[in-house]
């Protein structure tokens, strides 16, 4: 599963958003075969990426189903996207930056 966090979100809120995004994706798509495949036999891998506002908006046009997470303490701003797990993702996903604390 890819989880994308906007790069202008404070670290503490980003960590919370990533956790909520994982659960929200599961709850929305738990009956989909892609989720069942992702869970069985595990390890239900997640990739957390830090994206610009432009990348965030561009990826909202993805053909892969996703959920959008908002943060109530940031005026209900969109902060994260969590995509339905796939065996292969479109090429654009390979060029996203992994989320690292000091970047």
N, C-alpha and C positions, 0 to 999 in steps of 0.2 A: 504494500500500500504506500502510495506517495502522499505525504502531508506537506503542504506548502504554507509557510508562514511569511507574512509580509516583513520586509527588513526594517520597517519603521516602527515595529511593535517592541516595547520594552521587554527585556529578557524574561522577567517574572511572568508577564502576561503571555509571552510566547510559549513558555513551558506549559502553562495551563491550557492554552489553545491547542497545543499538540495532543495533550491527553484527552481533552474533550473531542477533538477531531477524530481520533481513533475510535472512541466509543460511539460518536454520532454516525460515522460511516458504518460501523457494524450494525447498529440499531436500524438504520435505514435500509441496508441491503442484506441483512442476515439470511434471507431466504434465497438469495441469488446463488447460482452454481459457482460463480467466481469466488464468493466468500467461503463457501463450503470447501472448495479446493485450497484456498489460502490457509484455512484452519487445519486441514487434515493432510498430512500428519503433523503439520506445524513447520517451522517455528513462527508462522505468520509475521513475516518480515515487514518492517516499516522503514521508509526512507524519509527523513525530515530535511526539507530544503528551505533556504532563505531566498525569497524572491523580491524583486522590485515591484512597485505598484503597477508598472506597465506589464511586467511578466504575469502578475496576478490576474490582471484584467484579460490578458491574451489567453491564459489557460482556462479562464471561465468559459471560453468558447470551445473547449475540448469536446470531442465526441465521446469521451469516457465519462460515465456518470460520476458525480461527486456531490459532496455536501459543503455548504458554506457555513463557517462559524463566525459569529459576531461576539464582540466583547461589550457587555453592558457598561462597564466602567470607562469605556472609551467612546461614549456616545453611540453605542450600538454599531460601531465601525466593523466592517468585514476584516477579519484578521487571518483566517486560515481556510484552506481548501483541503479536503481529504477525498482522494479518488478511489473508486472501486478497484480492488486488486485485479491485476491483469498478468497474464503470462509474459506478454511483451507490451511495452508502452511505445507511443509515438516517439520519434527521434528527439523531439524537443526536450523530453524529460532527461535525456542523457547529458544535457548541457546545463542543467540547473546546479546551483551551488549547494553543497551540503551545509546544513546549519551547524555552525561552529561558534562557540561562545565569544571568541575574541575577534570576530570579523564583523 
